[in-house]
Amino acid sequence: MTNLDHSSMVNEPDDSWGGPWTEKKLNAFSAYVWSYLSILKTQPQWKTIYFDGFAGSGARKEPKTEEYKQLSITEEDENIYKGAAERVLTLKDDLLFDWHYFIDTNTSSLTRLEAKLKKLPNSEKTKLIFRSKDCNASLQDLAQALKSNKYAALVLLDPFGMQINWKSIAGLKGTRSDVWILVPTGVIVNRLLFRSGNLPYIDKLTSFFGLAEEEIRKEFYKTEQRLDLFGDESEEITKVIKPINQIMRVYIRQLKTVWKFVTEDPMRLDNTKGRPLFHLVFASNNATAIKIAKDIIKVK
Ligand SMILES: C[S@@+](CC[C@H](N)C(=O)[O-])C[C@H]1O[C@@H](n2cnc3c(N)ncnc32)[C@H](O)[C@@H]1O
C-alpha cells in the first residue's frame, strides 16, 4: 500500500482529478435538479431543501491540499469551473430550493464558497446556510428535520474518499429524500480489498458498507481448502473476479434497505485511460424520481 494516502483515503491517479468525469457527474446532477424542482414547484405543501454534504470551495483547484498539489490546471480552467453549489443556484427558469445547506469540514473552503455564491443574483431570493461540520453529523441533523414530514430534500454526497459512514445514510430511511452518492469504487474501495485477503483497513470497510467483517469477506473473497503434495491441507483465498462490479452490487443492495428505488446501473466515471474511478448512484422512494435519474444516466 505504498501509494495510498490513508489519512484522507484519497489518492487518485494524476490524470484523473478535474477531468471529464467531474463534468459528467455535475451535468447529470444539474439535469436532475432541474427536473426535481420543476416537479416540486407543483407541490407547494413541501418545503424544499438542498443538502450538499461535501460542498467544497466552488473552485476546481485547492492549492493547499495534497490532492490538488499534483494538478496542473490553468487559471482559465479554474475560472470556468462551476461546482455543484453554483450550478444549483443558477438553474434555468430560475428554479430554486427554499433552503440550501452547504457542509464542509474545511472552514476556509466554505468561506470561499460563501463569498462566491453570495455574488450570484439568486442568492438573495433563498436561504443559504454554511456549516463547517462533518457530513456524517450533519446527515443526522437532516434526518431529524425530515422526520417532521414538511420537507423534501435533495442530497448530494460527493466525497473523493470513503468518508460517508453507512449509519449516517441509513438514518434517512423513511424520509422524503432523493440522494445522489459518488461511490469511490475503483479509486479507493477496491484498493482496500487486498488481493491476498489481508484487510488492514477493515474498520473503514465495515463502516462504509455497514457490514460485518465476515460478510465483507463472503462478498469479496472465496476460500478453498487445498491439499498439497504431501497431503497437508491449506486454505487458498481468492478475490472475486470483477470486484468493482461487486462493490457496486453490494452497495446498491445496502441502499435498497433504506430507499425503495435505486439505480441498478449507476453512472460509471472513468479516468482518461478508461479505468473506473467512481460510480454515481441515485436512490429515492419516489417512482418518478428514479425514472428521471435513470433516463439522465442513460443519456450522459
Ligand atoms: C469533492 S470536493 C467537493 C466538490 C464539490 N461538491 C463540487 O461540486 O465542486 C470534497 C470536499 O469535501 C470536504 N470533506 C472531506 N471530508 C469531509 C467530511 N467528512 N465532511 C464534510 N466535508 C468533507 C473537503 O474539505 C472538500 O472540500
The ligand as an SDF file (V2000), in Angstrom:
LIG
                    3D

 27 29  0  0  0  0  0  0  0  0999 V2000
  -15.0220   16.5170   -3.9310 C   0  0  0  0  0  0  0  0  0  0  0  0
  -14.8250   18.0170   -3.0600 S   0  0  0  0  0  0  0  0  0  0  0  0
  -16.4090   18.6650   -3.2700 C   0  0  0  0  0  0  0  0  0  0  0  0
  -16.7430   19.0300   -4.6970 C   0  0  0  0  0  0  0  0  0  0  0  0
  -17.9540   19.9070   -4.8010 C   0  0  0  0  0  0  0  0  0  0  0  0
  -19.1630   19.2200   -4.4010 N   0  0  0  0  0  0  0  0  0  0  0  0
  -18.1040   20.4330   -6.2350 C   0  0  0  0  0  0  0  0  0  0  0  0
  -19.0760   20.1310   -6.8910 O   0  0  0  0  0  0  0  0  0  0  0  0
  -17.2110   21.1700   -6.6680 O   0  0  0  0  0  0  0  0  0  0  0  0
  -14.6350   17.4040   -1.4740 C   0  0  0  0  0  0  0  0  0  0  0  0
  -14.8140   18.3460   -0.2470 C   0  0  0  0  0  0  0  0  0  0  0  0
  -15.2120   17.5180    0.8440 O   0  0  0  0  0  0  0  0  0  0  0  0
  -14.7150   18.0610    2.0550 C   0  0  0  0  0  0  0  0  0  0  0  0
  -14.7550   16.9940    3.0880 N   0  0  0  0  0  0  0  0  0  0  0  0
  -13.8990   15.9570    3.2510 C   0  0  0  0  0  0  0  0  0  0  0  0
  -14.3100   15.1600    4.2670 N   0  0  0  0  0  0  0  0  0  0  0  0
  -15.4700   15.6910    4.7550 C   0  0  0  0  0  0  0  0  0  0  0  0
  -16.3970   15.3060    5.7660 C   0  0  0  0  0  0  0  0  0  0  0  0
  -16.2240   14.2040    6.4970 N   0  0  0  0  0  0  0  0  0  0  0  0
  -17.4980   16.0540    5.9460 N   0  0  0  0  0  0  0  0  0  0  0  0
  -17.7100   17.1740    5.1950 C   0  0  0  0  0  0  0  0  0  0  0  0
  -16.8640   17.5970    4.2290 N   0  0  0  0  0  0  0  0  0  0  0  0
  -15.7560   16.8700    3.9950 C   0  0  0  0  0  0  0  0  0  0  0  0
  -13.3340   18.5620    1.6850 C   0  0  0  0  0  0  0  0  0  0  0  0
  -12.9260   19.5710    2.5990 O   0  0  0  0  0  0  0  0  0  0  0  0
  -13.5650   19.0750    0.2500 C   0  0  0  0  0  0  0  0  0  0  0  0
  -13.8030   20.4730    0.2730 O   0  0  0  0  0  0  0  0  0  0  0  0
  1  2  1  0
  2  3  1  0
  2 10  1  0
  3  4  1  0
  4  5  1  0
  5  6  1  0
  5  7  1  0
  7  8  2  0
  7  9  1  0
 10 11  1  0
 11 12  1  0
 11 26  1  0
 12 13  1  0
 13 14  1  0
 13 24  1  0
 14 15  1  0
 14 23  1  0
 15 16  2  0
 16 17  1  0
 17 18  1  0
 17 23  2  0
 18 19  1  0
 18 20  2  0
 20 21  1  0
 21 22  2  0
 22 23  1  0
 24 25  1  0
 24 26  1  0
 26 27  1  0
M  CHG  2   2   1   9  -1
M  END
$$$$
